[in-house]
Amino acid sequence: MKLIVTISRIFVGILFIISGLIKLNDPVGFSFKLEEYFSPGVLDLPFFMPYALALAIFLVILEVVLGVLLLLGTQRKITLWSLLAMIVFFTFLTFYSAYFNKVTDCGCFGDAVKLTPWESFTKDVVLLFFILILLWGKQYVQPIFKPRTSRILLVISLILCGLFVNSVINHLPWIDFRPYKIGASIPDGMSVPNDAPKAIFEYTWTFDKNGTKTPVVTYGEYPTVDGEFIGVETKEIQKGYEPPIHDFTIEKNGEDMSQELLQEENLVMVIAYDLAKSYFEVYPDLKKVTDEALKNGYKVIGMSASNEEWSSKVVNEFKLDFPFYFTDETTLKTIVRSNPGVLVLKKGTITQKVHYNDLDELTFNN
């Protein structure tokens, strides 16, 4: 039993630390995921949405701290019961997502490891099993250091977490796991290989044959049946290849201009997923930066999910010399964790990407 508890302790502790650190690398992204859960179409808890970022930071730091406490073996009772409470909560969320198909990615490991809803639920059930083992054999969870040493290590962990989260919120994630990282080609990310697997659908056709409803299953073709057609149900039994970038458009007056714009030799994208929530204090600096880019022969565009009224208001108020195009809000949130944020591209390949706090780091070569 002692060996089983030790193995469970190491497994749960390390997994909680890794999972927490991955989300701590991108707490803004995790807050977007929490907003999905709080939205009216899911848990319908809109009053939590303004606190999504604060809650995300609290949860991921707690996840890391609980993992550290478990490995240290200190504060055994509160650690084990807190782990149980957290895993029960996440197991409920992942089951809800999987069963009702509400949130297709739980964000358990951020963008580093994508899990389907049922895979996420299975992962949480496995963790729940190991945590129950730890509670059952809690007498074997003993401290590995003296209390003073454990307290020092805990404080160091908290300080490091605080410094880390402060850095990534005021700048950008240290490691970018998304398909829009520096060096990535957006056109390549949108392409589908010729030999990519295709989606397979199962069609259940229902016919009335002499007063009896008769189902006929095919995989695409319309069946030859002597009877009156009633209806058909479609089920995807095998997913096809989905490119890393699959919802990217740059629209103007309903026309997608992305193919043309991504061929620009030098392109600057000003990303503001929601202009109403944008950090306007930096727009004077943003104008200086974009004016410099235009002076050096770069094409500059804005990209937002806001309407024409908002984009015209911002352009006029800050005397911006570039137009705004429409792009899906979720896509813009994925591209850069900053509102506004700036990308520099060379024929569709991202060469620079900065948070609004780092506009001075941008360089524009003739």
C-alpha positions in Angstrom: 0.0 0.0 0.0 2.8 2.4 0.8 4.4 1.8 -2.6 1.0 2.4 -4.4 0.5 5.6 -2.4 4.0 6.8 -3.2 3.5 6.2 -7.0 0.1 7.9 -6.8 1.6 10.8 -5.0 4.3 11.4 -7.5 2.0 10.9 -10.5 -0.7 13.3 -9.2 1.7 15.9 -7.9 3.8 16.1 -11.1 0.7 16.1 -13.3 -0.9 18.9 -11.3 2.3 21.0 -11.5 2.7 20.4 -15.3 -0.9 21.2 -16.0 -0.8 24.3 -13.8 2.4 25.6 -15.4 1.2 25.1 -18.9 -2.0 27.1 -18.1 0.1 29.6 -16.1 2.1 30.2 -19.3 -1.2 31.5 -20.8 -3.7 32.5 -18.1 -5.5 34.8 -20.6 -6.2 31.8 -22.8 -7.5 29.9 -19.8 -9.7 32.8 -18.9 -11.3 32.7 -22.4 -12.0 29.0 -21.8 -13.7 29.9 -18.4 -15.8 32.5 -20.2 -17.0 29.8 -22.5 -18.1 27.7 -19.5 -19.8 30.8 -17.9 -21.7 31.8 -21.1 -25.5 31.5 -21.3 -25.3 28.6 -23.7 -23.3 26.4 -21.2 -23.5 26.9 -17.4 -25.3 30.3 -17.8 -23.3 32.0 -15.1 -22.6 35.4 -16.8 -22.0 37.2 -13.5 -18.7 35.3 -13.2 -17.4 36.4 -16.7 -15.9 39.8 -15.5 -13.8 37.8 -13.0 -12.7 35.1 -15.5 -9.0 36.2 -15.6 -8.7 36.6 -11.8 -10.3 33.2 -11.3 -8.1 31.7 -14.0 -4.9 33.0 -12.2 -6.2 31.7 -8.9 -7.0 28.3 -10.1 -3.7 27.7 -12.0 -1.6 28.9 -9.1 -3.6 26.7 -6.8 -3.1 23.8 -9.1 0.7 24.3 -9.0 0.8 24.8 -5.2 -1.3 21.7 -4.5 1.1 19.7 -6.6 4.1 21.1 -4.8 2.4 20.5 -1.4 1.6 16.9 -2.3 5.2 16.2 -3.3 6.5 17.8 -0.2 4.0 15.9 1.9 3.2 18.9 4.1 -0.2 20.2 5.1 -1.5 16.7 4.2 -5.1 17.0 5.2 -5.9 20.3 3.5 -3.9 19.3 0.4 -5.6 16.0 -0.1 -9.2 17.3 0.4 -8.4 20.3 -1.8 -7.2 18.0 -4.5 -10.3 16.0 -4.2 -12.6 19.1 -4.4 -10.7 20.4 -7.4 -10.8 17.2 -9.4 -14.5 16.6 -8.6 -15.2 20.1 -9.9 -13.2 19.6 -13.1 -14.7 16.1 -13.6 -18.1 17.6 -13.5 -17.1 20.3 -16.0 -15.5 17.8 -18.4 -18.5 15.4 -18.2 -20.9 18.2 -18.8 -18.8 19.3 -21.8 -18.6 15.8 -23.2 -22.2 14.7 -22.6 -23.8 17.9 -23.9 -21.1 18.8 -26.4 -20.9 22.3 -25.1 -17.2 23.1 -24.9 -15.1 21.1 -27.3 -11.8 21.7 -25.6 -11.5 21.9 -21.8 -8.2 23.7 -21.9 -6.8 21.3 -19.3 -3.3 21.6 -20.9 -3.8 24.9 -22.6 -2.9 24.8 -26.3 0.0 22.4 -25.7 -2.1 19.2 -25.6 -5.5 19.2 -27.2 -7.9 16.7 -25.7 -11.5 15.8 -26.8 -14.2 16.3 -24.2 -14.4 12.5 -23.5 -10.6 12.3 -23.3 -10.6 15.1 -20.8 -13.3 13.4 -18.7 -11.3 10.1 -18.8 -8.2 11.9 -17.7 -10.1 13.4 -14.7 -11.6 10.1 -13.7 -8.1 8.5 -13.7 -6.9 11.4 -11.5 -9.9 11.0 -9.2 -9.0 7.3 -8.8 -5.4 8.1 -7.8 -6.5 10.9 -5.4 -9.0 8.5 -3.7 -6.0 6.1 -3.2 -4.1 9.0 -1.6 -7.0 9.7 0.8 -7.3 6.0 1.6 -3.7 5.7 2.4 -3.1 9.2 3.7 -1.0 7.9 6.6 1.7 7.1 4.1 1.9 10.7 2.8 4.7 11.9 5.0 6.8 15.1 4.7 10.1 14.7 3.0 11.7 17.8 4.6 11.5 19.6 7.9 8.6 22.0 8.3 10.8 25.1 7.9 12.3 23.9 4.7 8.9 23.0 3.3 7.5 26.4 4.1 10.5 28.1 2.4 10.0 25.9 -0.7 6.3 26.7 -0.7 6.9 30.5 -0.5 9.5 30.3 -3.3 6.9 28.4 -5.4 4.3 31.1 -4.8 6.8 33.9 -5.6 7.9 32.3 -8.8 4.3 31.7 -9.9 3.5 35.3 -9.2 6.5 36.6 -11.1 5.7 34.2 -14.0 2.0 35.2 -14.3 2.9 38.9 -14.1 5.3 38.5 -17.0 3.0 36.6 -19.3 0.0 38.9 -18.6 1.9 42.1 -19.2 3.7 40.7 -22.3 3.0 37.4 -24.1 3.3 33.7 -23.1 6.9 32.5 -22.8 6.1 29.5 -25.0 3.6 29.9 -27.9 1.8 26.6 -28.6 -0.7 28.1 -31.1 -0.4 28.0 -34.9 0.2 31.7 -35.0 3.6 31.7 -33.3 6.6 33.6 -34.7 8.0 31.8 -37.7 4.6 30.2 -38.6 3.2 30.6 -42.1 -0.5 31.3 -42.0 -1.1 30.1 -45.6 0.8 26.8 -44.9 -1.3 26.4 -41.7 -4.5 26.7 -43.7 -3.5 24.2 -46.4 -4.8 20.6 -46.6 -2.4 17.9 -47.9 -3.6 16.0 -50.9 -3.4 12.7 -49.0 -5.2 14.0 -45.9 -7.8 11.7 -44.5 -11.4 12.7 -45.4 -14.3 12.7 -43.0 -16.6 9.7 -43.2 -20.3 10.1 -42.6 -22.9 7.5 -42.0 -26.4 8.2 -43.3 -29.5 6.5 -41.9 -32.3 6.9 -44.4 -35.9 6.2 -43.3 -38.5 5.0 -45.8 -42.1 4.0 -45.5 -42.5 0.6 -47.1 -46.1 -0.6 -47.0 -46.8 1.3 -43.8 -43.6 0.2 -42.1 -40.7 2.6 -41.3 -37.6 0.9 -42.7 -34.1 2.4 -42.0 -31.3 2.0 -44.6 -27.7 2.8 -43.8 -25.3 4.1 -46.5 -22.0 6.1 -46.5 -23.1 8.9 -48.8 -25.0 7.5 -51.7 -28.8 7.7 -51.9 -30.2 4.2 -51.6 -32.4 2.6 -54.1 -35.4 1.6 -52.1 -39.0 0.8 -53.1 -40.8 3.1 -50.6 -41.6 6.7 -49.7 -38.7 8.7 -48.3 -39.4 10.0 -44.8 -36.1 11.5 -43.6 -32.3 11.0 -43.0 -30.0 11.3 -40.0 -26.3 12.0 -40.5 -23.5 10.9 -38.2 -19.8 11.6 -38.5 -18.0 8.3 -37.7 -14.5 9.4 -38.7 -13.2 12.9 -38.5 -11.3 14.2 -41.5 -8.1 16.2 -41.4 -8.5 19.7 -40.0 -5.6 22.1 -40.7 -4.1 24.0 -37.7 -5.6 27.2 -39.0 -9.1 26.7 -40.2 -11.2 29.8 -39.3 -9.0 32.6 -40.6 -10.5 35.3 -42.8 -9.9 39.0 -43.3 -13.2 40.4 -44.5 -14.2 43.7 -46.0 -17.8 44.3 -47.1 -18.4 40.6 -46.8 -15.5 39.6 -49.1 -12.6 37.6 -47.8 -9.4 39.4 -48.6 -7.0 37.0 -46.8 -5.4 35.4 -49.8 -4.5 38.7 -51.3 -3.3 40.3 -48.1 -1.2 37.3 -47.1 0.8 37.8 -50.3 2.0 41.2 -49.2 5.7 41.5 -49.0 5.5 43.3 -45.7 2.3 43.4 -43.7 1.5 44.8 -40.2 -1.6 43.5 -38.5 -3.1 45.4 -35.6 -5.2 42.9 -33.7 -8.1 44.1 -31.4 -10.6 41.4 -31.0 -13.1 43.8 -29.3 -12.5 47.5 -29.8 -14.9 48.3 -26.9 -12.5 46.5 -24.6 -9.3 47.6 -26.1 -6.6 49.4 -24.1 -6.9 52.9 -25.6 -4.1 54.4 -23.5 -1.6 52.9 -25.9 -3.3 54.0 -29.2 -1.2 57.2 -29.5 1.9 54.9 -29.3 0.2 52.5 -31.7 -0.3 55.4 -34.2 3.5 56.3 -34.0 4.4 52.7 -34.7 2.0 52.2 -37.6 3.0 55.5 -39.1 6.6 54.4 -39.0 5.7 51.1 -40.7 3.8 52.9 -43.5 6.7 55.3 -43.9 8.9 52.2 -44.5 6.7 50.8 -47.2 4.7 48.3 -45.1 1.0 47.8 -45.6 -0.9 48.2 -42.3 -4.4 46.8 -41.5 -6.5 46.5 -38.4 -8.4 43.3 -37.6 -11.4 43.2 -35.2 -14.7 41.5 -34.6 -16.2 44.9 -33.8 -18.7 46.6 -36.1 -18.1 49.4 -38.6 -19.3 52.0 -36.2 -16.7 51.1 -33.6 -13.8 50.8 -36.1 -14.7 54.2 -37.7 -14.8 55.8 -34.2 -11.4 54.5 -33.2 -9.8 55.4 -36.6 -11.2 58.9 -36.4 -10.4 59.5 -32.7 -6.8 58.4 -32.9 -6.3 59.5 -36.6 -5.1 56.1 -37.6 -4.0 55.8 -41.3 -5.1 52.2 -41.8 -8.5 50.5 -42.3 -10.0 47.8 -40.1 -11.2 44.5 -41.5 -13.5 42.0 -39.9 -12.2 38.7 -38.4 -13.9 36.2 -36.1 -13.4 37.1 -32.4 -12.3 33.6 -31.3 -9.6 33.6 -34.1 -8.3 37.0 -33.0 -8.1 35.9 -29.4 -6.1 32.9 -30.6 -3.7 34.9 -32.7 -2.4 37.2 -29.9 -3.2 37.5 -26.2 -3.3 41.2 -26.2 -5.9 43.9 -27.1 -4.4 45.5 -29.1 -1.5 43.4 -30.3 0.6 43.7 -33.3 2.0 41.1 -35.8 4.5 41.7 -38.6 4.3 39.3 -41.6 6.4 38.7 -44.6 4.4 37.0 -47.3 2.1 35.4 -44.8 4.9 34.3 -42.4 4.9 35.8 -38.9 8.2 37.5 -38.2 7.3 39.7 -35.2 4.5 39.5 -32.6 4.2 41.8 -29.6 1.9 42.8 -26.7 0.9 46.4 -26.6 3.4 46.9 -23.7 6.2 46.0 -26.1 5.4 48.2 -29.1 8.9 49.7 -28.9 10.4 46.3 -29.7 9.0 46.4 -33.3 11.5 47.1 -36.1 10.6 48.0 -39.7 13.4 47.5 -42.3 13.2 49.2 -45.7 
